[in-house]
Amino acid sequence: MSTGTSQALSPSFVPSPGPSADAAKAALRVYQKYWDAQIEAQADPQKAIGPSLKRYSTGSARTDIEATVLLFRQQGIEMRGRPVLAPRVTAVRLGDRPQVSITDCVDSSNWRPVYARNGKSALAPDQSPRVVMDSVAIVSNGRWLIETSSAHRDRTC
């Protein structure tokens, strides 16, 4: 996609047509929307976080972004550009508590933290621009939401 994001399923996990494939597709769609909300919120932390974050996330996935936006607001930092995402579904569990696991290689080479007042880099030293993210999507009140999303800064991709 021209936005630098991908919703392709991994060749290592291609569920057969049916409920598992539908769950995987729905989870990848909400994962993309979750990232869109995160990118929007971190691009201008001085603004109130829009409703999209609440619409597509819950639990620590939401509170972690809210905390980051608050920190950026306090420190005068904003994110510029867009990351390149390469999410793939690694597991689907249906039943009473449907869950889809997603692993992503987030490339933030063109998505950088800067100080809003002068545009200078606010990037932490020795931080890899490519990081593995593990996320879990769940169904809550009939909707898929991203519940957890964890960066593994010790693993590059």
VMD Tcl script that draws the C-alpha trace (Angstrom):
set ca {
  {0.00 0.00 0.00}
  {1.18 3.53 -0.58}
  {0.88 4.29 3.15}
  {3.72 1.90 3.83}
  {1.53 -0.66 5.50}
  {0.62 -4.20 4.64}
  {-2.28 -6.42 5.54}
  {-0.99 -9.58 3.89}
  {-1.18 -12.86 5.73}
  {2.11 -14.58 6.35}
  {2.96 -17.46 4.07}
  {3.77 -19.39 7.28}
  {0.16 -19.13 8.50}
  {-2.56 -19.29 5.91}
  {-5.76 -20.56 7.51}
  {-8.21 -22.53 5.43}
  {-11.25 -20.58 4.26}
  {-13.75 -20.33 7.06}
  {-13.95 -18.90 10.57}
  {-10.18 -18.92 11.21}
  {-9.45 -17.06 7.98}
  {-12.26 -14.59 8.71}
  {-10.89 -13.99 12.21}
  {-7.36 -13.48 10.85}
  {-8.56 -10.96 8.27}
  {-10.68 -9.09 10.82}
  {-7.78 -8.95 13.28}
  {-5.39 -7.62 10.64}
  {-7.93 -4.94 9.66}
  {-8.33 -3.78 13.27}
  {-4.55 -3.94 13.76}
  {-4.09 -1.52 10.84}
  {-6.76 0.81 12.25}
  {-5.07 0.63 15.66}
  {-1.79 1.70 14.09}
  {-3.49 4.49 12.15}
  {-4.92 5.79 15.45}
  {-1.50 5.54 17.13}
  {0.23 7.38 14.29}
  {-2.39 10.14 14.36}
  {-2.21 10.56 18.15}
  {1.60 10.67 18.24}
  {1.87 13.07 15.29}
  {0.33 15.85 17.40}
  {0.34 14.92 21.09}
  {-0.91 18.40 22.03}
  {-4.32 17.49 20.61}
  {-6.75 15.27 22.48}
  {-6.53 11.65 21.40}
  {-9.27 10.99 18.87}
  {-11.97 8.33 19.25}
  {-10.23 5.89 16.90}
  {-7.84 4.63 19.55}
  {-10.75 3.66 21.80}
  {-12.61 2.16 18.84}
  {-9.77 -0.22 17.92}
  {-7.97 -1.01 21.19}
  {-8.43 -1.98 24.81}
  {-6.30 -2.98 27.78}
  {-2.59 -2.29 27.75}
  {-2.58 -1.68 23.98}
  {-4.64 1.44 24.61}
  {-3.12 2.56 27.91}
  {0.44 2.22 26.60}
  {-0.31 4.58 23.71}
  {-2.14 7.01 26.00}
  {0.89 7.05 28.32}
  {3.26 7.61 25.41}
  {1.15 10.49 24.09}
  {1.11 12.07 27.56}
  {4.90 11.72 27.84}
  {5.37 13.22 24.36}
  {3.05 16.09 25.30}
  {5.08 16.80 28.44}
  {8.41 16.62 26.61}
  {7.35 18.49 23.47}
  {7.95 15.48 21.21}
  {5.97 14.46 18.15}
  {6.34 11.65 15.64}
  {6.89 12.56 12.00}
  {6.42 10.32 9.01}
  {4.91 6.84 8.98}
  {6.24 3.44 9.92}
  {6.24 0.54 7.50}
  {4.34 -2.41 8.88}
  {4.58 -6.06 7.87}
  {2.06 -7.84 10.13}
  {1.41 -11.55 9.93}
  {-1.01 -13.71 11.82}
  {0.81 -16.32 13.88}
  {-2.13 -18.00 15.63}
  {-5.92 -18.02 15.68}
  {-7.94 -19.33 18.60}
  {-11.70 -19.47 18.26}
  {-14.24 -20.49 20.88}
  {-15.47 -18.70 23.99}
  {-12.71 -16.08 23.89}
  {-11.55 -15.69 20.28}
  {-8.00 -14.44 19.96}
  {-5.63 -13.75 17.09}
  {-1.89 -13.36 17.60}
  {-0.06 -10.99 15.25}
  {3.68 -10.55 14.85}
  {4.94 -7.50 12.99}
  {8.25 -6.09 11.88}
  {7.80 -2.36 12.41}
  {10.25 -0.28 10.42}
  {10.37 3.22 11.86}
  {13.16 4.46 9.58}
  {10.73 7.08 8.25}
  {8.76 7.55 11.48}
  {10.90 9.54 13.87}
  {10.44 11.33 17.19}
  {11.42 14.99 17.03}
  {11.19 17.98 19.32}
  {8.27 20.02 18.01}
  {9.91 23.37 18.79}
  {12.96 22.84 16.58}
  {12.54 19.58 14.63}
  {15.67 18.04 16.17}
  {15.75 14.30 16.71}
  {14.45 12.94 20.01}
  {15.45 9.38 19.13}
  {17.01 7.38 21.94}
  {20.63 6.43 21.20}
  {21.39 3.00 19.75}
  {17.75 2.22 19.05}
  {17.14 -0.03 16.05}
  {14.68 1.42 13.53}
  {13.27 -2.08 12.94}
  {11.66 -3.88 15.85}
  {9.52 -6.98 16.37}
  {6.04 -6.30 17.77}
  {3.74 -8.98 19.15}
  {0.08 -8.08 19.44}
  {-3.08 -9.89 20.42}
  {-6.55 -9.11 19.07}
  {-9.63 -10.21 20.99}
  {-13.38 -9.93 20.55}
  {-15.14 -7.65 23.03}
  {-18.82 -6.78 22.73}
  {-18.86 -8.30 19.26}
  {-15.90 -6.26 17.95}
  {-12.28 -7.13 17.34}
  {-9.90 -4.97 19.39}
  {-6.14 -4.96 19.91}
  {-5.66 -5.89 23.57}
  {-1.87 -6.07 23.89}
  {0.98 -4.84 21.74}
  {4.55 -5.28 22.91}
  {7.77 -4.13 21.28}
  {10.77 -6.42 21.58}
  {13.56 -3.86 21.32}
  {16.14 -6.62 21.79}
  {15.00 -8.25 18.53}
  {15.40 -6.66 15.13}
  {13.78 -7.86 11.95}
}
mol new
graphics top color blue
foreach p $ca { graphics top sphere $p radius 0.5 }
foreach p [lrange $ca 0 end-1] q [lrange $ca 1 end] { graphics top cylinder $p $q radius 0.2 }
display resetview
